[in-house]
Amino acid sequence: KTWNIDHHVSNEGFADINVIWPDASSACEVIAQLFIEEKLDKDIATSLYTGIVTDSGVFKYNQTSRKTMEIAGMLMDFGIDCAKIIDGTFYRKTYAQNQIMGRILLESMLIMDGKCIVGYCTPRLMNFYNVTKEDMDGIVEQLRRTDGVEVAIFLYGNEENKYKKYNDENKPYD
């Protein structure tokens, strides 16, 4: 049997068993609730906490709820290194990642009376800094932190003349 565990309302349920909870912050929040607590250990708790932290934007996106925080607290009881997980997934960057982020921030544009900020990165620029699409993580969030900005848009080139667009909750638009 196949399982489909998700939190996206757009998931149409393609498996034999579909567990789709749109109110959850992440698939890991759903999984944590399906686990029998006695079967959890520190390694599993670390993985689930990492998934919740990354998918909830360190507990700040709209789907983060009291339940999310209770589950995170339960996972913390296993002695996981929360600071290391958050630093490693959100804040620690390579030198090349810092360089490309700096370049994108420097060349970003404020529009709509400063309420919207737009940043972009061409495939040529990615090649120059020797970065991949994974190295783009966190850039839209940094743009969003600009004072007065309500919407951040970040586009980067997948290949010539094709761009991946992210909204201010770091969710891709297709």
N, C-alpha and C positions, 0 to 999 in steps of 0.2 A: 504494500500500500504506500501511496505517496501522501505526504503532509505538506500543507501550505500554511505557514504561520506568518501573519503580517498585521500591519496596523494602517495600511493605506486604504482609504475608502474606495479608491478606484480598482482595487483588486477584485476580480470577478470570480475567484475561487476555481482554480483549475485542477485541483488535486482530489484524491479520494477522500481525504479529510481536510477540511478548510476551517482554520481558526483565524478569523479576521475581526479584530477589535479596533475600530477606527478611533475610539477614544483614548487608546494607549499612546504613549510617547514614542514607542519603538517596538519592533518585533521582539527585542530582548525583554522588554517589560512583559509582553505576552508570555514568552517562554518561561520567565521567572515565576509567573503565576501558575503555569502548568506543571512545573517541577514539584515534586514532593520534597519539602525542605530538608528532610533527613538524607536525601540523596545528593544534596549540594555539597560542594567542598570549596576550598579557597580558589582553586584554578577555575572552576565553573563560575563562581561568584565574580572573579576578576573579569572573565569574558562577558558575562551578562552586564556587569556594571559598565564596562567599556562601551558596549553596544548602546546602553541607555544614555550614557553621557554624550556619545557622538551624535546619536540621532535626535537628542533633545536639545542640542546646542548648549551643553552644560546646564541643563535644566531651565532653559529660558524660552524655548519655543512654546507656542500656544497649547499643544497637547500635553505639556507637563502638568501633572495634577498632584493632589495630595497622595494618591495611590502610587504615583511614580516615586515620590519622595520616601514613602513608607517602604517600598520595595528596595530602593537604593540603600536605605538605612539597614534593612535586613541583610543585604549583601555586604555592607560594611562590617557587620558583626562577625564576618568570617576573617577579619584582619587584613583585608585587601589594602593596597597602598593607593588610596584615592588621589592624593596629590600627584603621584607619579603618573597615574593614568590620565588625569586631566592635563598635566604639563606635556606629556608625551603625545597626546592626541590633538591638543589645541594650541599650545604655546611654543613648544620647541620647534625651531626651524633650522634648516641647513643654511649655510652662507648663500648658496645660489637661490634658495627660496626667499631669503631676506632681500637679496638684490632685485629679484623680479618683482617682489611686492613693492619695494621702494620705487621702482621704475613705474609701475602701474599707478601707484598713489600719486606720484609726481605728475603723471600725464593725465590723470583723471579730470573729469569735467563736471562742474555743477550746472544743473539746468533747472528749469521750472522754479525760478526765484530761490534757488538754493535748497529746495526740498528733495531733489533727486540728484544722485551722483552716479556717473557712468565711468567705468573703467574697462579697458580692453587690452588684449594681448594677442598679437599676431603669431602665426606659426614661425615666422622668421625671427621674432624676438625670443620665442621659446628656444629655438635652436641656438641663438646667440648666447643665452644664459645656460644652455644645456639642461633644461628643465622639462618635465613631463606634465601631463594634465593633473597627476596626483600632487604635484608641487604647487598647484593653484589653490589648494584647500586653504581656507581662511581669508582669502583676499576679499571676497564680497563682504565678509563680516567686518574686516578692517575698514572698508569703504563706508559701511553702515554706521560705524562709530563716529563719523564726522558730525560735529555739532550742527543741529538744524536740519539734518537730512532725515527724511521719512522713508525714502525708497532708495535702495542701492541696486544697481545693475552692473553685472560683470560678465563680459563676453571674452571667450578665448578661442583661438582657432584650433579645431581638430585637424583640419587639413586646409589647403588653400580654399578660401571663400566659403568655408563652413564653420560655424561658431556654436559653442555650447553656451547657453545663457543661464544664469543663476539669479534667483530672486533673493530678497533680503533674509530669507529663512534658510538659505543655502540649499534650496531644493531646485533641481534642474527643470527648466522649461524645455519642451521638445519642439 
